[in-house]
Amino acid sequence: MSFDYLVSSDAGRWTIIAVSALLVAALALFGDRRRMKRKAPDSVGWVPWTPVFFVALLVAVVTGSLALKTWIAPV
């Protein structure tokens, strides 16, 4: 399976970044929910899941909109 059509255009590159950021946001959402439901309240993790989620979601929205704009009106 070849993904040359994805990396050959700007819209494809923006889409890859947006999907990757969505995956990171989903992982951060899972980590945050797991942190909220932990059994031992004193066992605090070292990753700040909430800011990671919001930054990843922001990156996904911005790059997704750039991908859509590039796909609709290519230069």
Buried (B, 14 or more C-beta within 10 A) or exposed (E): EEEEEEEEBBBBBBBBBBBBBBEBBBBBBEBBEEBEEEEEEEEEEEEEBBEBBEBBBEBBBBBBEBBBEBBEEEE
